[in-house]
Amino acid sequence: MTAHTAPAPAPAAAPAPSKKPPRLLPPAARRARRRSAVLGLLAWVAGIGFCLPAAWMLLTSLHSEADAATNPPSVAAPLSLDSYREFFGAGGGPSPWPSLINSLTASAFSTLLVLLLALPAAYALSIRRVRKWTDVMFFFLSTKMLPVVAGLLPVYLFAKNAGMLDNIWLLVILYTSMNLPIAVWMMQSFLADVPVSIIEAAQVDGARLPTVLARVVAPVAAPGIAATALICFIFSWNELLFARVLTGVVAQTAPVYLTGFVTSQGLFLAQLCAASVVVSLPVLAAGYAAQDKLVQGLSLGAVK
């Protein structure tokens, strides 16, 4: 007679996990979250609004002249690169390369001179402060309060008597003098954050002032220097009034070249938009290449 073993008891069922009720945020936190969402949405709308004219200019440059001149504008018109071909002289028109090279020469050389002159001046006004340095800073800023048109006639007469009309180096000198005050003002605030201890350590090791500026101050203040250089380059690249009055054919810059698309025959809108896109590319490329330094510099180092 065989013995029957009792079956093993079934394991007890695991208790069902209890669902925790969602944690409710306090009213102040909910209001802050809604406020952040609204501000974020407004920021996106503002960003799209700022980019919309540039996007419209790019789209217009890809249309034919007939489609670009329609009212209302034809958004779904066929795209073409004819305006860019015309801009670069494929149709027998003047070449834009001399004007682009002139703008690049004037902007690059003037920016380099501004940095070479503004760095020692900002060093003297921020780290080794001169007497009454606030008055000096106000004087630099006051030079930007003079309307540009007010100085146009004296500059023109000086350039005419000196035989420097239609000379690219005259624009280099003018752009340097125009951008130097704002560069000194910007770099003074950047160099004020440079630790004095590292400068004193370099001087103890026997470093002279040029070495201190080149190997100690410049690397530490590189974001501010990059931001200053980019702003000076943009100001020089976009300057039109002096270039329009003081240049002719030899030293014509890109902004002056753009005015040639407005003729007695009418406004060549598609070609003008194509030329504007091409002229804007160097500034956009420089800004993209130095965007990290630019953000750090314009935010006074708050964004790393």
VOZA-134866 format. One record per residue (C-alpha): residue in three letters; x, y negated, z negated. Coordinates in steps of 0.1 Angstrom, whole numbers, plus 5000, padded with zeros to 4 digits. Each point is the difference from the previous one (the first is absolute). Layout:
residues N
+--------+------+------+------+
| residu |   px |   py |   pz |
+--------+------+------+------+
|    ala |    X |    Y |    Z |
...
+--------+------+------+------+
end
This chain:
residues 304
+--------+------+------+------+
| residu |   px |   py |   pz |
+--------+------+------+------+
|    met | 5000 | 5000 | 5000 |
|    thr | 5016 | 4968 | 5012 |
|    ala | 5001 | 4969 | 4980 |
|    his | 4985 | 4969 | 5016 |
|    thr | 5019 | 4967 | 4993 |
|    ala | 4980 | 4969 | 4996 |
|    pro | 5004 | 4975 | 5028 |
|    ala | 5022 | 4970 | 4992 |
|    pro | 4980 | 4969 | 4992 |
|    ala | 4997 | 4975 | 5028 |
|    pro | 5022 | 4969 | 4995 |
|    ala | 4982 | 4970 | 4987 |
|    ala | 4991 | 4975 | 5027 |
|    ala | 5022 | 4968 | 4999 |
|    pro | 4980 | 4970 | 4989 |
|    ala | 4991 | 4977 | 5028 |
|    pro | 5022 | 4969 | 5001 |
|    ser | 4981 | 4972 | 4986 |
|    lys | 4998 | 4970 | 5023 |
|    lys | 5013 | 4969 | 4985 |
|    pro | 4978 | 4970 | 5006 |
|    pro | 5017 | 4974 | 5022 |
|    arg | 5019 | 4974 | 4980 |
|    leu | 4984 | 4966 | 5004 |
|    leu | 5022 | 4971 | 5004 |
|    pro | 4994 | 4970 | 4978 |
|    pro | 4982 | 4971 | 5017 |
|    ala | 5031 | 4979 | 5002 |
|    ala | 5019 | 5027 | 5018 |
|    arg | 4972 | 5005 | 5025 |
|    arg | 4999 | 4963 | 5007 |
|    ala | 5038 | 4999 | 5005 |
|    arg | 4997 | 5030 | 5024 |
|    arg | 4973 | 4984 | 5020 |
|    arg | 5020 | 4967 | 5000 |
|    ser | 5030 | 5018 | 5013 |
|    ala | 4980 | 5018 | 5027 |
|    val | 4985 | 4966 | 5012 |
|    leu | 5034 | 4983 | 5000 |
|    gly | 5015 | 5029 | 5019 |
|    leu | 4973 | 4998 | 5026 |
|    leu | 5005 | 4962 | 5003 |
|    ala | 5037 | 5006 | 5004 |
|    trp | 4994 | 5024 | 5029 |
|    val | 4976 | 4976 | 5016 |
|    ala | 5025 | 4972 | 4997 |
|    gly | 5028 | 5022 | 5014 |
|    ile | 4979 | 5010 | 5030 |
|    gly | 4990 | 4964 | 5005 |
|    phe | 5036 | 4989 | 5001 |
|    cys | 5010 | 5028 | 5024 |
|    leu | 4969 | 4996 | 5023 |
|    pro | 5014 | 4970 | 5020 |
|    ala | 5033 | 5018 | 5007 |
|    ala | 4981 | 5032 | 5011 |
|    trp | 4977 | 4979 | 5022 |
|    met | 5031 | 4983 | 5016 |
|    leu | 5015 | 5034 | 5006 |
|    leu | 4968 | 5013 | 5016 |
|    thr | 4997 | 4969 | 5022 |
|    ser | 5035 | 5004 | 5012 |
|    leu | 4991 | 5034 | 5014 |
|    his | 4971 | 4986 | 5021 |
|    ser | 5001 | 4984 | 5034 |
|    glu | 4996 | 4963 | 5003 |
|    ala | 4965 | 5003 | 5013 |
|    asp | 4989 | 5022 | 4970 |
|    ala | 5019 | 4978 | 4975 |
|    ala | 4981 | 4969 | 5012 |
|    thr | 4965 | 5014 | 4997 |
|    asn | 4976 | 4985 | 4975 |
|    pro | 4992 | 5019 | 4978 |
|    pro | 5032 | 5019 | 5002 |
|    ser | 4999 | 5034 | 5015 |
|    val | 5013 | 5024 | 4974 |
|    ala | 4995 | 5032 | 5020 |
|    ala | 5018 | 4987 | 5031 |
|    pro | 5027 | 5023 | 5016 |
|    leu | 5034 | 4996 | 4985 |
|    ser | 5030 | 4990 | 5021 |
|    leu | 5037 | 4990 | 4995 |
|    asp | 4999 | 4974 | 5028 |
|    ser | 5002 | 4971 | 4976 |
|    tyr | 5033 | 5014 | 4985 |
|    arg | 5014 | 5006 | 5035 |
|    glu | 4992 | 4964 | 5010 |
|    phe | 5015 | 4987 | 4967 |
|    phe | 5033 | 5018 | 5008 |
|    gly | 5001 | 4985 | 5035 |
|    ala | 4988 | 5030 | 5020 |
|    gly | 4978 | 4977 | 5021 |
|    gly | 5028 | 4976 | 5009 |
|    gly | 4995 | 4976 | 4971 |
|    pro | 5027 | 4987 | 4977 |
|    ser | 5018 | 5024 | 4977 |
|    pro | 4993 | 4996 | 4963 |
|    trp | 5034 | 5015 | 4989 |
|    pro | 5019 | 4966 | 4999 |
|    ser | 4973 | 4985 | 4977 |
|    leu | 5000 | 5031 | 4978 |
|    ile | 5038 | 5000 | 4997 |
|    asn | 5000 | 4963 | 4992 |
|    ser | 4974 | 5005 | 4972 |
|    leu | 5020 | 5030 | 4986 |
|    thr | 5033 | 4980 | 5002 |
|    ala | 4985 | 4969 | 4982 |
|    ser | 4982 | 5020 | 4974 |
|    ala | 5028 | 5024 | 4992 |
|    phe | 5028 | 4975 | 4998 |
|    ser | 4980 | 4975 | 4980 |
|    thr | 4989 | 5026 | 4976 |
|    leu | 5036 | 5011 | 4995 |
|    leu | 5011 | 4964 | 4994 |
|    val | 4971 | 4995 | 4975 |
|    leu | 5010 | 5030 | 4980 |
|    leu | 5037 | 4990 | 4999 |
|    leu | 4991 | 4966 | 4988 |
|    ala | 4971 | 5008 | 4977 |
|    leu | 5017 | 5028 | 4980 |
|    pro | 5027 | 4977 | 4985 |
|    ala | 4975 | 4972 | 4994 |
|    ala | 4976 | 5024 | 4983 |
|    tyr | 5028 | 5014 | 4979 |
|    ala | 5009 | 4965 | 4988 |
|    leu | 4964 | 4992 | 4992 |
|    ser | 4991 | 5032 | 4982 |
|    ile | 5030 | 5017 | 4985 |
|    arg | 5026 | 4972 | 4997 |
|    arg | 4975 | 4972 | 4997 |
|    val | 5011 | 4965 | 5010 |
|    arg | 4988 | 4970 | 4981 |
|    lys | 4964 | 4989 | 5007 |
|    trp | 4994 | 5032 | 5021 |
|    thr | 4963 | 4995 | 4998 |
|    asp | 5003 | 4966 | 5018 |
|    val | 5021 | 5017 | 5027 |
|    met | 4973 | 5027 | 5004 |
|    phe | 4973 | 4974 | 5003 |
|    phe | 5021 | 4981 | 5026 |
|    phe | 5003 | 5032 | 5021 |
|    leu | 4962 | 5005 | 4998 |
|    ser | 4992 | 4964 | 5008 |
|    thr | 5018 | 5003 | 5033 |
|    lys | 4972 | 5024 | 5012 |
|    met | 4974 | 4973 | 4993 |
|    leu | 5010 | 4979 | 5030 |
|    pro | 4978 | 5007 | 5030 |
|    val | 5020 | 5016 | 5028 |
|    val | 4987 | 4975 | 5025 |
|    ala | 5014 | 4971 | 4980 |
|    gly | 5035 | 5012 | 5006 |
|    leu | 4995 | 5010 | 5036 |
|    leu | 5009 | 4966 | 5017 |
|    pro | 5033 | 4994 | 4980 |
|    val | 5011 | 5036 | 5007 |
|    tyr | 4992 | 4996 | 5037 |
|    leu | 5020 | 4967 | 5002 |
|    phe | 5029 | 5016 | 4982 |
|    ala | 5000 | 5030 | 5023 |
|    lys | 4998 | 4978 | 5030 |
|    asn | 5028 | 4977 | 4990 |
|    ala | 5022 | 5030 | 4990 |
|    gly | 4993 | 5018 | 5033 |
|    met | 4984 | 5030 | 4983 |
|    leu | 4966 | 5002 | 5016 |
|    asp | 4991 | 5034 | 5013 |
|    asn | 5027 | 5016 | 4978 |
|    ile | 4993 | 5031 | 4980 |
|    trp | 5026 | 4990 | 4973 |
|    leu | 4980 | 4969 | 4993 |
|    leu | 4971 | 5022 | 4991 |
|    val | 5023 | 5021 | 4978 |
|    ile | 5010 | 4969 | 4980 |
|    leu | 4964 | 4987 | 4997 |
|    tyr | 4987 | 5034 | 4989 |
|    thr | 5027 | 5003 | 4974 |
|    ser | 4993 | 4966 | 4986 |
|    met | 4962 | 5006 | 5000 |
|    asn | 5002 | 5034 | 4983 |
|    leu | 5028 | 4993 | 4975 |
|    pro | 4979 | 4983 | 4973 |
|    ile | 4974 | 5027 | 4998 |
|    ala | 5028 | 5026 | 5000 |
|    val | 5018 | 4984 | 4971 |
|    trp | 4967 | 4997 | 4981 |
|    met | 4992 | 5037 | 5005 |
|    met | 5034 | 5013 | 4993 |
|    gln | 5004 | 4980 | 4969 |
|    ser | 4971 | 5019 | 4984 |
|    phe | 5015 | 5033 | 5012 |
|    leu | 5035 | 4993 | 4987 |
|    ala | 4986 | 4988 | 4967 |
|    asp | 4993 | 5037 | 4992 |
|    val | 5036 | 5012 | 5006 |
|    pro | 5016 | 5010 | 4967 |
|    val | 5027 | 4976 | 4991 |
|    ser | 5020 | 5028 | 4982 |
|    ile | 5009 | 5017 | 5033 |
|    ile | 5012 | 4968 | 5015 |
|    glu | 5022 | 4993 | 4969 |
|    ala | 5013 | 5035 | 5001 |
|    ala | 5011 | 4995 | 5037 |
|    gln | 5016 | 4967 | 4991 |
|    val | 5019 | 5017 | 4972 |
|    asp | 5013 | 5025 | 5025 |
|    gly | 5014 | 4971 | 5021 |
|    ala | 4972 | 4997 | 5026 |
|    arg | 4998 | 4965 | 5015 |
|    leu | 4968 | 4983 | 5010 |
|    pro | 4997 | 5013 | 5036 |
|    thr | 5006 | 5036 | 4987 |
|    val | 4974 | 4995 | 4973 |
|    leu | 4975 | 4987 | 5025 |
|    ala | 5006 | 5027 | 5026 |
|    arg | 5005 | 5031 | 4978 |
|    val | 4981 | 4993 | 4968 |
|    val | 4972 | 4974 | 5006 |
|    ala | 4990 | 5010 | 5035 |
|    pro | 4994 | 5037 | 4993 |
|    val | 4980 | 4993 | 4969 |
|    ala | 4979 | 4973 | 5017 |
|    ala | 4997 | 5019 | 5033 |
|    pro | 4961 | 5002 | 4999 |
|    gly | 4998 | 4962 | 4995 |
|    ile | 5026 | 4994 | 5027 |
|    ala | 4981 | 5023 | 5024 |
|    ala | 4967 | 4982 | 4994 |
|    thr | 5016 | 4966 | 5004 |
|    ala | 5017 | 5011 | 5033 |
|    leu | 4968 | 5014 | 5014 |
|    ile | 4980 | 4969 | 4992 |
|    cys | 5027 | 4977 | 5015 |
|    phe | 5001 | 5022 | 5031 |
|    ile | 4963 | 4998 | 5004 |
|    phe | 4999 | 4963 | 4996 |
|    ser | 5028 | 4996 | 5026 |
|    trp | 4984 | 5024 | 5024 |
|    asn | 4966 | 4984 | 4999 |
|    glu | 5012 | 4963 | 5002 |
|    leu | 4985 | 4982 | 5030 |
|    leu | 5000 | 4962 | 4996 |
|    phe | 5037 | 4993 | 5000 |
|    ala | 5007 | 5028 | 5026 |
|    arg | 4973 | 4985 | 5023 |
|    val | 5014 | 4965 | 4998 |
|    leu | 5037 | 5006 | 4999 |
|    thr | 5004 | 5029 | 5025 |
|    gly | 4993 | 5003 | 5037 |
|    val | 5011 | 5030 | 5020 |
|    val | 5033 | 5012 | 4986 |
|    ala | 4991 | 5001 | 4963 |
|    gln | 4963 | 5007 | 5003 |
|    thr | 4988 | 5023 | 4972 |
|    ala | 4972 | 5026 | 5000 |
|    pro | 4973 | 4978 | 4985 |
|    val | 5007 | 4974 | 5026 |
|    tyr | 4998 | 5027 | 5027 |
|    leu | 4965 | 5010 | 4987 |
|    thr | 4987 | 4965 | 5007 |
|    gly | 5007 | 5006 | 5037 |
|    phe | 4970 | 5023 | 5003 |
|    val | 4977 | 4970 | 4995 |
|    thr | 5001 | 4984 | 5034 |
|    ser | 4978 | 4977 | 5022 |
|    gln | 4988 | 5032 | 5017 |
|    gly | 4984 | 5011 | 4967 |
|    leu | 5008 | 5022 | 4970 |
|    phe | 5015 | 5034 | 5008 |
|    leu | 4986 | 5016 | 4969 |
|    ala | 5011 | 5036 | 5006 |
|    gln | 5036 | 4990 | 5008 |
|    leu | 5001 | 4976 | 4971 |
|    cys | 4989 | 5028 | 4976 |
|    ala | 5026 | 5024 | 5015 |
|    ala | 5027 | 4973 | 4996 |
|    ser | 4989 | 4994 | 4964 |
|    val | 5002 | 5037 | 4991 |
|    val | 5035 | 5002 | 5014 |
|    val | 5012 | 4969 | 4983 |
|    ser | 4985 | 5012 | 4967 |
|    leu | 5018 | 5034 | 5001 |
|    pro | 5035 | 4988 | 4988 |
|    val | 4984 | 4984 | 4969 |
|    leu | 4979 | 5031 | 4993 |
|    ala | 5030 | 5023 | 5005 |
|    ala | 5021 | 4979 | 4976 |
|    gly | 4972 | 5000 | 4974 |
|    tyr | 4995 | 5037 | 5003 |
|    ala | 5037 | 5007 | 4996 |
|    ala | 5003 | 4979 | 4969 |
|    gln | 4966 | 5006 | 4985 |
|    asp | 5013 | 5016 | 4968 |
|    lys | 5024 | 4971 | 4994 |
|    leu | 4974 | 4975 | 5010 |
|    val | 4974 | 5013 | 4975 |
|    gln | 5026 | 5000 | 4972 |
|    gly | 5012 | 4966 | 5009 |
|    leu | 4966 | 4983 | 5003 |
|    ser | 4988 | 5016 | 4968 |
|    leu | 5032 | 4988 | 4982 |
|    gly | 5010 | 5036 | 4993 |
|    ala | 4968 | 5011 | 4984 |
|    val | 4993 | 5027 | 5026 |
|    lys | 5028 | 5025 | 5002 |
+--------+------+------+------+
end
